[in-house]
Amino acid sequence: MLEVDDHVIRSYGAMVTFHSLISMDGMFLENGPFRVTDKGTVVVNPYSWSHNANILYVDQPAGTGLAYTNGTYATSQAQIASQFLTFLNNFLTAFPEFWRSEVYISGESFAGMYIPYIASEILMRNRAGTQKPPLHLRGITIGNGWMDPLRQYPAYIQYAQHHALLSGEYLETAVRNWNSCSTSLQKDEVGKNDECEKIVDQILRQSTSDNQYCLNMYDIRLRDTGPNQNCGTAWPNGLSAVTQYLHRGDVVAALHATAADVKWHECDSSVMNALSRDRSPPSYKLLPDLLSQIEVTLFSGDQDLICNWFGTRDMISELEWGGGQGFVDAPKMDWYVDDQLAGFYQTARNLSFVVFYDASHMVPIDKPKEALAMFNGAIRANSTIKSVLTKPGFSERVRQHYYAGGVLLVLMLLGTMACGAYRLRDRLPFVKSAIQKVGLDTRRSAAGQSSSWQVKIRRCSPPFNHTDICPYRREVEGGDEEALFNAEDIEEEHDMRPINR
């Protein structure tokens, strides 16, 4: 369990983060406090989102990862939301200190479906008085999310043409596929449509023409490194090390995930097969109501094909909320981290859209510092994303009052890689059928109650630039379980100073 200094928790805010699907991959590859090395050791991640948070990674939907079920799986977004809130209420009963927390939900990929449904369920229960005590939901953040098939399916063609990935007979076939797909969606607009899956097939097929290795659909700068033609489903490179680490019996025991005899696997079809029957409307339909009550931040890495930013942009352009359509007159603004151009953003009427340059489907892997800056802005109390993503040279004294006004509880549902794997199943013979999954037992002990190790982060004093990472002094304490994290990799006087690029 990662604990922020007591003073920070009490006065300025702590956050707990929940991840779904490949949540453990997200923890060890993206924004968690540690990274797994090729040697099977664990080192501190200087850009962890846990710098301002207590983080708890949770597998959902039920049945993913080490989280087990009685053999039944959710078949709709409503069921997933209900199951997650059952967990959340149980967690808050076990940890009542978080009942009064402000709540944020964050995630990526197919979490673009989960999160709006979960957020809507929370707000509905609050209004009906059935959520007792009520949850103080303040905002949601979704990265490279799958939310709007009617806009995102044709965006495959636009995006691929823009990057010279689709032409000739493959383009002609993709256009015919879209015409058929569009007709199908007009009759039955659901989150996934088998006819529409054929569009991205053409992009990947063209990438393998002339005996080339398949394009990585999560990062178009990459291709498969061998003839297996996974098209990116074996990406990112650190997956193998994480898999081996999570197969260790001592690690599973340290996670207190031994209640059921479940072995961690990156890929499993049980949950995916159940969700193939999901007829839930796409989640973008929930956004207008959500935006009338909470803030929403959507962010995208510009090198991702499978949930590309063109589709998110087009979805927003057609969306009506808060008395207007799209961003109307909201300008597109560049944003910077340490005086380096990081991307662009737009914001209006509780909605912010942030694009990261040179980033993949998993933004924190490619742009960890920039992702942390955006995340801190999204959950910053009494502010907007605009006040943090700003012009070069901007500097201010970062004070802990950014998080004043209450403890923050951030629920992160990381549906990473599910977007492509879920929707490409059976469409290409050389694409692995997969729904990514990892695990963490979510009982009280899994949060570290009975664990004898902990890492304490002591916050430094201002002033420092808010886009820099403040130096943190870390201490590793504990008994036998400390060996799991090879303390020699975490220096006794470890000083994570800002890195200027």
C-alpha positions in Angstrom: 0.0 0.0 0.0 1.4 3.4 -0.9 0.8 6.0 1.7 1.1 9.7 1.2 2.4 11.7 4.2 -0.3 12.0 6.9 -0.3 15.8 6.7 -1.0 15.6 3.0 -3.9 13.2 3.5 -5.4 15.1 6.3 -5.2 18.6 4.9 -4.7 18.5 1.2 -6.1 15.3 -0.2 -5.4 11.7 -0.9 -6.7 9.6 -3.8 -7.4 6.0 -4.3 -7.3 4.7 -7.8 -9.1 1.7 -9.3 -8.0 0.0 -12.5 -9.9 -2.5 -14.6 -9.0 -5.2 -17.2 -5.2 -5.1 -17.4 -5.1 -3.0 -14.2 -1.9 -4.6 -13.0 -0.2 -3.9 -16.4 -1.3 -0.3 -15.9 0.2 -0.2 -12.5 3.5 -1.7 -13.5 3.8 -0.2 -17.0 2.0 3.2 -16.8 1.2 5.3 -13.8 1.7 3.1 -10.7 4.4 3.6 -8.0 6.7 0.9 -9.4 8.0 -0.5 -12.7 9.0 -4.1 -13.2 12.4 -4.5 -14.8 13.5 -7.3 -17.2 15.4 -8.8 -14.2 12.2 -9.2 -12.3 12.9 -6.4 -9.8 10.8 -3.4 -9.1 12.0 0.2 -9.2 10.3 3.4 -8.3 8.4 5.3 -11.0 9.2 9.0 -10.6 6.1 10.0 -12.6 3.6 7.9 -10.7 0.1 9.4 -10.3 0.4 8.2 -6.7 2.4 11.3 -5.8 -0.9 12.9 -4.9 -2.9 9.7 -4.3 -3.4 6.5 -2.5 -3.9 4.0 -5.3 -5.8 0.8 -5.2 -5.9 -1.2 -8.4 -9.0 -3.3 -8.9 -10.0 -5.8 -11.6 -13.3 -5.2 -13.2 -15.6 -6.4 -14.7 -15.8 -9.3 -12.3 -13.9 -12.3 -13.6 -10.9 -10.4 -15.0 -7.4 -11.0 -13.7 -7.2 -12.5 -10.2 -10.7 -11.3 -9.4 -12.8 -14.3 -9.5 -16.6 -15.1 -9.9 -18.9 -18.0 -9.4 -18.8 -18.7 -13.1 -21.2 -16.0 -14.2 -20.1 -12.8 -16.0 -21.7 -9.4 -16.7 -23.5 -9.1 -20.1 -24.3 -5.4 -20.0 -22.9 -2.1 -18.9 -25.6 -1.7 -16.3 -24.5 -5.0 -14.7 -20.9 -3.9 -14.7 -21.8 -0.6 -13.1 -23.9 -2.3 -10.5 -21.2 -4.8 -9.7 -18.5 -2.1 -9.4 -20.6 -0.1 -7.0 -21.2 -3.2 -4.9 -17.4 -3.4 -4.7 -17.0 0.3 -4.0 -19.5 0.4 -1.2 -17.9 -2.7 0.4 -14.5 -1.0 0.1 -15.7 2.2 1.7 -17.4 0.2 4.4 -14.0 -1.4 5.1 -12.2 2.0 4.8 -14.8 4.5 6.2 -12.2 7.3 6.2 -12.9 7.7 2.4 -16.7 8.1 2.6 -16.4 11.9 2.6 -13.9 11.9 -0.2 -14.4 13.8 -3.5 -14.6 11.1 -6.2 -13.0 11.1 -9.6 -13.0 8.2 -12.1 -10.3 7.8 -14.7 -9.3 5.2 -17.2 -8.6 4.5 -20.9 -9.6 2.4 -23.9 -12.8 0.3 -23.3 -13.1 2.1 -20.0 -14.7 4.7 -22.3 -17.8 2.5 -22.1 -17.5 1.5 -18.4 -16.8 4.9 -16.9 -19.8 6.9 -18.1 -22.2 4.1 -17.1 -20.6 3.9 -13.6 -20.6 7.6 -13.2 -24.3 7.8 -14.3 -25.2 5.0 -11.9 -23.5 6.9 -9.0 -25.3 10.2 -9.8 -28.7 8.4 -10.3 -28.4 6.6 -6.9 -27.4 9.9 -5.3 -30.5 11.6 -6.6 -32.7 8.7 -5.7 -31.3 8.6 -2.2 -30.4 4.9 -2.5 -26.7 5.6 -2.3 -26.0 6.0 1.4 -24.0 7.9 2.2 -23.9 9.6 -1.2 -20.7 9.6 -3.2 -19.2 13.0 -4.0 -18.5 12.4 -7.7 -16.6 15.4 -9.1 -15.3 14.3 -12.5 -14.2 11.6 -14.9 -11.1 11.3 -17.1 -10.9 9.0 -20.2 -7.9 8.4 -22.4 -8.2 7.0 -25.9 -11.6 5.8 -25.1 -14.2 3.8 -27.1 -17.4 5.7 -26.7 -19.1 6.4 -30.1 -19.1 3.8 -32.9 -21.0 6.0 -35.3 -18.2 8.5 -35.3 -15.2 6.3 -34.3 -15.6 3.6 -37.0 -15.4 6.0 -40.0 -12.6 7.8 -38.2 -10.4 4.7 -38.9 -10.6 5.6 -42.6 -9.8 9.3 -42.0 -7.0 8.6 -39.7 -5.4 5.9 -41.8 -5.6 8.0 -44.9 -4.0 10.9 -43.0 -1.1 8.7 -42.1 -0.9 7.0 -45.5 -1.9 3.7 -44.1 -4.9 3.0 -46.4 -5.1 3.3 -50.2 -6.0 1.5 -53.4 -8.2 -1.6 -53.1 -7.9 -1.7 -49.4 -9.4 1.8 -49.2 -12.2 0.9 -51.6 -13.1 -2.1 -49.5 -12.9 -0.2 -46.3 -15.3 2.4 -47.7 -17.8 -0.3 -48.7 -17.4 -1.8 -45.2 -18.3 1.6 -43.7 -21.4 2.0 -45.9 -22.7 -1.4 -44.7 -21.6 -0.6 -41.2 -23.4 2.8 -41.2 -26.6 1.1 -42.3 -26.3 -1.4 -39.5 -25.6 1.3 -36.9 -28.6 3.3 -37.9 -30.8 0.3 -37.1 -29.0 -0.7 -33.9 -26.4 1.6 -32.4 -24.5 -0.4 -29.8 -21.0 -0.2 -28.6 -19.7 -2.9 -30.8 -20.7 -4.0 -34.3 -19.2 -7.0 -36.1 -19.9 -5.5 -39.6 -18.0 -2.4 -38.7 -14.9 -4.4 -37.5 -14.1 -5.1 -41.1 -13.0 -1.5 -41.6 -9.9 -1.8 -39.4 -9.2 -5.2 -40.9 -8.4 -3.5 -44.2 -5.8 -1.2 -42.6 -4.1 -4.1 -40.9 -4.2 -6.3 -44.1 -2.6 -3.5 -46.1 0.1 -3.2 -43.6 1.0 -6.9 -44.1 1.1 -6.6 -47.9 4.4 -7.3 -49.6 5.4 -9.6 -46.8 5.7 -6.8 -44.2 5.1 -7.3 -40.5 1.8 -6.1 -39.2 1.2 -2.6 -38.0 0.9 -2.1 -34.3 -2.7 -0.8 -34.0 -1.9 0.8 -30.6 1.1 2.7 -31.9 1.4 3.3 -35.6 5.1 4.1 -35.3 5.7 0.4 -34.6 5.3 -3.0 -36.4 5.4 -6.5 -35.1 9.0 -7.7 -34.7 8.3 -11.2 -35.9 6.1 -13.2 -38.3 3.4 -14.0 -35.7 1.3 -11.0 -36.9 -0.1 -10.0 -33.6 -0.7 -6.4 -34.9 0.3 -5.0 -31.5 -1.6 -7.4 -29.2 1.8 -8.4 -27.6 2.6 -4.8 -27.0 4.0 -3.1 -24.9 7.4 -4.7 -24.5 7.2 -4.8 -20.7 4.3 -7.2 -20.7 6.5 -10.3 -20.5 8.3 -9.1 -17.4 5.0 -8.1 -15.7 3.6 -11.5 -16.6 6.5 -13.4 -15.1 6.4 -11.2 -12.0 2.7 -11.8 -11.4 3.2 -15.6 -11.8 5.5 -15.7 -8.8 3.8 -17.3 -5.8 5.4 -14.9 -3.3 4.0 -11.9 -5.3 0.5 -13.4 -5.4 0.7 -14.1 -1.7 1.8 -10.5 -1.0 -1.2 -9.3 -3.0 -3.4 -11.5 -0.7 -4.9 -12.9 -3.9 -5.0 -16.5 -2.7 -8.7 -16.9 -1.8 -9.2 -18.7 -5.2 -6.9 -20.8 -7.3 -6.7 -18.3 -10.1 -3.6 -17.8 -12.2 -2.9 -14.4 -13.7 -3.1 -14.4 -17.5 -2.8 -11.5 -19.9 -5.5 -12.9 -22.2 -8.8 -14.6 -21.4 -12.0 -15.0 -23.4 -14.6 -15.6 -20.7 -15.4 -12.0 -19.9 -15.2 -11.0 -23.6 -17.6 -13.7 -24.6 -20.1 -12.6 -22.1 -19.8 -9.0 -23.2 -20.3 -9.9 -26.8 -24.0 -10.1 -25.9 -24.0 -6.6 -24.6 -26.6 -4.4 -26.3 -26.0 -1.3 -24.2 -26.2 2.0 -26.1 -22.8 3.7 -26.7 -21.6 5.7 -23.7 -21.4 9.0 -25.5 -25.2 9.3 -25.1 -24.6 9.7 -21.3 -22.2 12.6 -21.7 -24.7 15.5 -21.9 -26.3 14.6 -18.6 -22.9 13.9 -17.0 -21.6 17.3 -18.2 -24.5 19.1 -16.5 -23.2 17.8 -13.2 -19.5 17.0 -13.3 -16.3 17.8 -15.3 -15.2 15.4 -18.0 -11.7 15.2 -19.5 -11.0 13.2 -22.6 -7.4 12.7 -23.7 -5.7 11.0 -26.6 -2.3 9.9 -27.8 -2.0 10.9 -31.4 -0.2 7.7 -32.5 -3.0 5.3 -31.6 -5.1 3.9 -34.4 -7.6 1.7 -32.6 -9.2 4.5 -30.5 -7.7 7.4 -32.5 -8.2 11.0 -31.6 -10.0 11.8 -34.9 -12.9 9.8 -33.7 -13.0 11.5 -30.3 -12.8 14.9 -32.0 -15.7 14.0 -34.3 -17.8 12.7 -31.4 -17.3 16.0 -29.6 -18.1 18.0 -32.7 -21.5 16.3 -33.0 -22.3 16.3 -29.3 -24.8 18.7 -27.8 -24.4 19.7 -24.2 -24.7 22.7 -22.0 -26.7 24.8 -24.5 -24.3 24.3 -27.4 -22.9 21.8 -29.9 -19.2 20.9 -29.8 -16.7 23.4 -28.7 -18.4 26.2 -30.7 -15.9 29.1 -30.3 -13.6 27.4 -27.9 -10.1 27.8 -29.4 -7.6 25.0 -29.9 -4.7 25.8 -27.6 -1.2 24.5 -27.5 0.0 23.2 -24.1 3.5 22.8 -22.7 5.4 20.9 -20.0 8.7 22.4 -19.0 8.5 24.8 -22.0 8.3 21.8 -24.4 5.2 21.6 -26.7 3.2 18.6 -25.4 0.1 18.8 -27.6 -3.1 20.8 -27.8 -6.4 21.1 -25.9 -9.9 22.6 -26.1 -12.2 23.2 -23.2 -15.8 24.4 -22.8 -18.8 23.8 -20.6 -17.3 21.2 -18.3 -15.6 19.3 -21.1 -11.9 19.3 -21.9 -10.2 17.5 -24.8 -6.4 17.0 -24.5 -4.2 15.5 -27.3 -0.7 14.3 -26.6 1.8 14.5 -29.4 4.0 11.4 -30.0 2.0 9.2 -27.6 0.4 5.8 -28.1 -2.8 4.2 -26.9 -1.1 4.0 -23.4 -0.1 7.7 -23.0 1.7 7.4 -19.7 4.2 4.9 -21.2 5.4 7.4 -23.8 4.7 10.7 -22.0 4.8 10.0 -18.3 5.7 13.5 -17.2 3.1 15.1 -19.4 0.4 12.6 -18.4 1.1 13.4 -14.7 0.8 17.1 -15.4 -2.6 16.6 -17.1 -3.8 14.3 -14.4 -2.9 16.8 -11.7 -4.8 19.4 -13.6 -7.9 17.2 -14.1 -8.2 16.5 -10.4 -7.1 19.9 -9.1 -9.6 21.5 -6.8 -11.3 24.7 -7.8 -9.6 24.9 -11.2 -10.0 23.8 -14.8 -7.6 22.0 -17.1 -7.0 25.3 -18.8 -5.3 26.7 -15.7 -2.7 23.9 -15.8 -2.2 23.3 -19.5 -0.9 26.7 -20.5 1.7 28.7 -22.5 5.4 28.2 -22.3 7.3 29.8 -19.5 4.3 29.6 -17.2 5.3 29.0 -13.6 3.6 29.3 -10.3 4.2 28.2 -6.7 2.6 24.8 -6.4 1.0 24.7 -3.0 -0.8 21.9 -1.5 -4.0 24.0 -1.5 -4.4 22.6 -5.1 -6.1 19.7 -3.3 -7.7 21.7 -0.5 -11.3 21.3 0.3 -11.5 17.6 0.9 -9.9 14.2 0.4 -10.0 13.0 -3.2 -10.9 9.4 -4.1 -9.9 8.6 -7.7 -11.3 5.5 -9.3 -9.3 4.5 -12.3 -10.7 1.9 -14.7 -7.9 1.1 -17.1 -9.4 -0.8 -20.1 -6.1 -0.6 -21.9 -5.8 -2.7 -25.1 -9.3 -4.1 -24.7 -10.5 -1.6 -27.3 -8.7 -3.4 -30.1 -8.6 -6.9 -28.7 -12.3 -6.9 -27.8 -13.5 -5.6 -31.1 -11.1 -7.4 -33.4 -11.9 -10.9 -32.2 -12.5 -13.3 -35.1 -12.1 -10.5 -37.6 -8.5 -11.4 -38.5 -7.1 -14.9 -38.4 -3.7 -13.6 -37.2 -5.0 -11.3 -34.5 -5.2 -12.9 -31.1 -8.6 -13.2 -29.5 -8.1 -11.4 -26.2 -9.6 -9.3 -23.5 -6.7 -8.1 -21.4 -6.9 -8.9 -17.8 -4.9 -8.8 -14.6 -5.8 -9.1 -11.0 -5.7 -7.8 -7.5 -7.9 -9.2 -4.7 -9.9 -6.2 -3.5 -10.5 -7.3 0.0 -9.3 -5.1 2.8 -6.0 -7.1 3.2 -5.3 -6.5 -0.5 -5.0 -2.8 0.2 -2.2 -3.6 2.6 -3.7 -4.0 6.0 -1.9 -7.1 6.8 1.1 -6.5 4.6 4.3 -5.6 6.5 5.8 -3.3 3.8 5.0 0.2 2.7 6.6 3.1 0.9 6.2 6.5 2.4 6.4 9.6 0.3 7.1 12.8 2.1 6.2 15.9 0.1 8.7 18.7 -0.3 7.9 22.4 0.2 7.1 24.9 -2.5 8.1 26.8 -4.5 8.7 24.7 -7.6 7.2 24.6 -11.1 3.9 22.7 -11.2 5.0 20.9 -14.4 8.1 19.6 -12.7 8.1 16.7 -10.4 9.0 17.7 -6.9 11.9 15.7 -5.3 10.5 13.0 -3.1 12.4 11.1 -0.4 11.3 7.5 -0.2 11.9 5.1 2.5 11.3 1.3 2.2 10.2 -0.3 5.4 9.0 -3.7 6.2 9.7 -7.3 6.9 10.1 -10.3 4.6 7.8 -8.9 1.9 10.2 -6.1 1.3 12.4 -8.6 -0.6 9.7 -8.7 -3.3 10.6 -5.2 -4.3 14.4 -5.6 -4.1 15.1 -2.7 -1.9 18.5 -2.2 -3.4 16.7 -0.9 -6.5 15.2 1.9 -4.3 18.1 3.9 -3.0 18.1 4.7 0.7 18.4 8.5 0.0 16.6 8.3 -3.3 16.0 11.8 -4.7 13.7 12.0 -7.7 14.6 15.4 -9.1 12.8 17.0 -12.0 13.9 15.8 -15.4 14.2 18.4 -18.1 13.9 17.3 -21.6 
